């Protein structure tokens, strides 16, 4: 990862791939294309050994322009103070003409974008009308909430431009005729446009070499390139570079190398433990030698062993638990009885209309008995 990424392209192989792709596109477009000057985009597909840590966007200038003259470019500008939208458009058109910029086809102020292109259908129409979008760097942070996510899904998000630059024409030319490499941290592939099918084979090969070299320098500390393919929008991918496996080592060889180093780099605490154990063994041997001579007899200290086996201990614990639960149930029963007895009415008091047991009211004689005659 820390080593420099070296990508050596075979120029003859690259040129063969370019010529084969151009021949395929010409044969394919013979009966299908409606216009004679219709050209297709040609791109490089990079595949890395790993997934990048973070997503990045790089602008790579190319020696030969990778866009056709037919492609249209839109520029979003800020609203100039004390000017209407028409005055703002005329102001920036005059500025571009003075600097010699002729590649911008339309200028849209931010106020027009915010009001006229608010509906979803208007945004989709704007997206389909232009091939590339540029934005004034002073309003670039305001655009995502007004253009919508479809611009980002189609990879046509505006590229910021410093409209106050002294070299405005050079900067715009580098951005429009250059290419943008977007390295994403969600996968191990990256697509970079290098030209179109109407370019010469030598121009395409030069653009390919510049893109590969610059991307290898930018991703110096990132994942290594595994395979590079050349393809168009609807063609098969032709490989032009395949990396060797020199930077990948065998895991068994790694373990064999690490084993002796680990054995040497032991912890000092382990060494001290080993020396202490050796000393104890030597002391025991000396004591045994003294015993044989009859000078000293070591005293044996009895070890206290628990008389109860684990099974008995578990049985006793279960008995204690059952006894405790039985005591709890008995206590609960007594509490209920006490509460029930407390609800009974006292003995001395008898409610009206009722006679206590064993007592007969006056004038009434129980059955089977004769009343006494006075």
N, C-alpha and C positions, 0 to 999 in steps of 0.2 A: 504493500500500500504506500509506503514512504518512498520507494524507489521511483525513478523517473519513468514515465510511460513512453516506451519507444514503439512507434508504429511505422514500419517501413513498407511502403506500397511498391508493388511492381508496376511500373508505368506501362509496360507492354500489355500486361494483363488488364489494367484499367482501361486502356484504349480499346482492346478487344471487346470488353464488356460494353463500352459506350457504343461502338459500331454495331454490335449485335442488337443492342436495345433500340437504336435508331432504325435499323433495318426492320425489326419486328414492328415498331410503331408505324412505319411507312406502309408496310404490307397490311397491317390491321386497319389503317385509316383510309385505304384506297377507296373502298365502296361505302364506308360508313359516314365519313365526314361530309358535312354540307358546304364548308368553306375550305378553300385551298390553303389559306394561311393559318388554319387552326392548329395550335401546338399544345402539347401536354407537358405537365410539370414533371421534372426528373429530380428525384430525391435520393439521399443516402439514408439507409436504415442501420443504426448503430445498435449492437447488442453487447451489453456489459456482463462481466462475470458476477457482479453483485448489483444490488439496488443502491442508488446514491442516498446519502444521508439527508439531503435537503434539496428542494426544487430550486432551480436557477434558470435564468434567461440570459443568453449571451448574444450580442450583435457581432457578426463576423463580416467584415468587408471583403468583397470578392474582386478579383482582377477584371472579370467580365460580367456585365450586368445579367442577372438571372431572370429579369422580367421583360416581357415584350412591350412594344410601344402601344399596344391596344389596351393593356390593363389600365384601369382607372383607380386613382388615389384620391381619398377624401381627407380634408384637414379640418379638425375642430379647433376653433380659436376662442379666446376669451372675449368678453364684452368690453369694448373700450369705453372709458368714462365720457359722458356727455356726447354720445354718438348713438344713432339708431342702428338697427340691424343691417340695413342697406349700406349705411355709411361705414360700418365695421367691415362688411364684405369688400367694399371698394378700397378701403384702407389697406387690407392685407393683400388684395390682388395687386395693388400698385407696389407694395413692398416686395412681393415675389418677382414682379417684372423687373424692378430695379436691380434685384440681386441675380437675375438671369435664371430663375427657376421656371421651367415649363412643364414639369411632370405632374403638378397638382391640377386635378380636373375640377374640383369643387371645394368651396370654403363654406363651412357651416358654423356660425357663432353659437355660443353656448345657450343663449336665450332662445334661439330658434330650435335647437335640439330639445330643450326642456319643454317647449310649448307645442310645437308641431309634430314631434316624434314621440309623444307620450303614449298613444295606443300601441298595442302589441303588433298589430298588422303593419303599422308605419315603421316600427323597428325592424321587422322582418324584411320589408321592402327596401329599407336603407341598407341592410346587411347584404342583400342580393345584388344591389346596384353597383357595389364597389368591391374591388379585389384587395385593397389595403387601406388602413385607416391610420392617420397620424393625429397627434394631439399636442396642443401647447402645454408645456410642462407646468404652467401655472394653474391649469384647470384639470390636470390628469387625475388627481385624487377625487374629483367630483363626478367623473364619468361612470364608474361601475353601477351606481344607483339609477342612472338615467338610460343606459344602453341595454341593460339586462344581461342575463347569463348566456344567452344564445351566441353572443359575440365570442365568449370564452370557449363555448363548446365547439364552435367552428374554427377556433384558433385564429380569429381576426380581431383580437383586442387591440386598441390603439397603442401605438408606440410614441412615447413622449419625445418632443423636439424642443430645443431651446430657441424660441423665436427671437430672442434678443442677442443671439450670437453674431459676432462679426463675420464669421465664415458660414453663414446660413446655407448658401448654395452647396458648399462642399459637404456639410453635415447631412442635408437632405438627400444628396446624391448617394452618400455612403449608406444611408438607412434604406432608401428605396431600392437601389441596385444591390445592396448587400443581402445577407440572409440572417435569420434569427434561429438560434438553437435553444430549445426549451428542454432542459433535463428535469425529469419529474422523479419524485421520490416514491411513486406508487407502482413502479415497474422497472424492468431492466432494459427497456428499449427507448430509442430516441430517433425521431425523424427530422432531417434537415434538408431543405430544398437547395439544390445547387445549380439549376438551370431549367431549360425547356428543350423540347425536341427539335426546335428550329435552329439551335446553336450548332456551331462546328464541333467536331470531335475533339480537336486540340483545346478549344476553349473550355469544354466540359471537363476534360482531364485536368487542366490547370485549376479550375474551381474545386474539383474534388480533392486535389492535393492540398490546397490551401485550407479547406474546411477540416480535413482530417488532422493536419498538423496543428492548427489553432485549437481544435477541440481537445487534442491530446495534451497540449500545453496548459489549457485551462483546467482540465480534470487531472492534473498531475498527482494530487493526493487522493483522488477518488478511485472508483473501481476501474479495473483494466478493461480494455476493449476485447471482446471475444470474437465477434464476426462483424464485418461491414458488408452490406448488400447495396446494390444499385438497382433502382426500380422506378417505374412510373406509376401513375394513378391506378392503372388497370393491367399491369404486366406482372410477369413472374420476377422474383427477386434474384439478381445475379450476384454471386459472392465475388468480391474483389480482394478481401483480406480475411485471413483466419489466423488467430494467434496460436503460438505454440504453448506447451505446458511446462515451460522451464520454471515459471514462478510458482508452480504447484508442486509440493513435495509429498512423498509417500508417507502416510501416517505411521507405518511400521518403522521406517527409517528415523522419523522424528522421535519415536519412543526409545529406540536404541541409543540415539544421541543424548536424550534427556536422562536416561537411567544412570550412566556413570557420573554425570554432574550432580544428580540428586544424592548419590551415595557419598560423594565427597562433601557436599554441603549439608552435613548433618547438624542438628541443633546441639549446642554445647551442653544443654541440660541432660540430653541422652547420654553423652560421654561421662558426665559426672555420676549419673545413675549407675552406669556400667561399672565404673571404678569402685563405687560404694558397695555394689553387690559382690565384686571380686574380693574386697576387703573383708566382708562378712563371711564369705566362704573360707578364706584363709584363716580367719579367727576360729571358726568351727573346727577346722583341721587341727589347729594347734591345741585346742581344748581336748580333742580326742586323743592326741598324742600324750598329753599330760595324764589323762585317765589311764592309759596303758601303763605308764610308769608308776602310777599309784600316788601321785602327789596331790592332785585336786580331783574332786568328784562333783560334777555339776548337779545342782538340786533341780528336781523336776517339779514344776508348778502345775497343780491340777487345773484343768480347764473346766469352768462351770458349764455344764450342759443342761439344757432344759429337760426335765424329767417327762414332761408332757409332750406327746407326739402332736404333730399338726392336726391329725384327725380328731384326737380328743379335745384339743383346744377349740376346734370348730364346733364340735358337738356341744361343749359347754357354752360357747357363745350363743348358739341357737337356743339352748335351754333358758339362758338368761333373758334373751329377747322374748321368748314365749311367756315367761313368768311376768315380765314387765308389761307385756300386752294384756295378760290376764288380769293383772292388778288394775290396769287402767280401765278395763271393762267393768270390773267389780265396783270401782269408785264411781263410774258413770251410772251404774244401776242404783247405787245407794243415793246418789244425788237426785235421781228421778223419783225414788221412793219418798225422800224427804220433801221434795217439792210437792208431791201428790198428797202427802199427809198434811201439809200446811194448808191446803185448800179446804179440808174438812172443817165443819163448824164446831164450836166448843160444846162440851157435854151439857153444861147447866142450862143452856138456853134452848128452848123448844119453840118452833114457830107456831103461830096461831092456828087453831083448828086441828092440831095434831097432838096426839098423846104419846108420851114415851112408853117404851116396851115395859110390860109387867105391871102397869098401872091401869086401872079401870075407872072410867069417870062415874060420877055419882048417878044413881038411877039405872045404871046398866049392869047386867049380870052376865058374865061369860057363859058360853054354852056348857051344859053338863053339870052346872053348879046351881045350888038353891040359895036364894038370898036368906039371910038370917032375919028372923021375925023379932022385933024388939018388943 
